[in-house]
Amino acid sequence: MKDDILIGAMVVVAVGTTNKAKVKAVEDALSLIWPNDTTIHKVIPVAVVSCVRAQPMTDDETIEGAVHRAKSALSQSTDDSEVQYGIGIEGGVNKVGDHWFEFTWVVIVDRKGNKGIASTSRYELPTKVMEPLIAGEKELSQVMDEITCTFDVRSNQGAMGVYTNNILNRSLVCTHAVVFAFSKFFVKKEYWY
């Protein structure tokens, strides 16, 4: 809990990715949670696999990928034995009615097995993007690179940024989800239990 973390303490998290947009989202979220006090936070990127398809196609599959990333980041973090939290961030798509939506799930785990979970906002993806995903030919990042004629959209503005003219980029949208997922660890306990 935030109240339990002493001023001047260090909060160390391992995030299960080296994707710069996701890492920035975690850094920005921690700065929002502890903006003006002397609590220091450190983010350690850890390359892990999600153990789900390269392009998750349901909420459940995307959550499963985020859980695996969070647990793997926590257990595989060798840079710092003081890591308190593992964070998994996994993007996916899901069909609702006749429409396909893109989103990201965030899962945070601590060493006691507690878990916080949240998702980003969702927005509709066009048919021309979804057709190769549904066919299993490509993942969203590949399609977005082709559409935009750029490289590595996923680590920069993300599809979210492309479809909002970068008003809401991947890092910004994921920052909010990280704060929501982390809330179980810093909001008063009586609000949760």
Steps between C-alpha positions, in 0.01 A plus 500: 500500500619851429451585866725208591784616274718736695613833364846446362429135428571342165234328292657261250297339223590260222294542185474198273601673178770708337242688290580867560136616490404251770806578714423874474139431604624334820748780572232764445246312714742477793567873468125563523461273803794657687523851347627726775646286772845355522398144424741384233386261232706284270371316194693199371402374153521120473468315169241226552253312282125521547430130432195596295465552125700787351163666441259427785144493366291511820498676834572174682801419284634854536461491879675162507792652309519796739492270805780287360710807418451642851589176678796435269634853544484464878665158506760563228616841611867455572598867485371574846411260781281770653233487229163524674261487205480333161301674229359340187358707216336315211312640202220312329182518298149380577176476303187658643199445277620574147784728609863430592668707769862547601606538865775417747480312829735577791567258785713579805610230745695524823710242682204405723291396199272805505384614158368825354343501155367768263451570133534798275222669309386318186451623149376337182744366242410515130428190292817546292705466819302210641487275193866386519474466879189283480666287231797450734736643238631799695487674833379856550849648515588361156182634343551843657860516376375425147211748511716783635814411299703525821688257720410391853175690551440276806798647690409855413150644463332161457187443295324716760718792403451440129121503533493813719767702315719435804264683736475176698814298438577155637715622787242753623207258482699224671609740775140528619456123502823457701370748760168314523674161532739638762215655702450178694849552642490871588137585584378449857456131577146545630390611154601160363461248781 
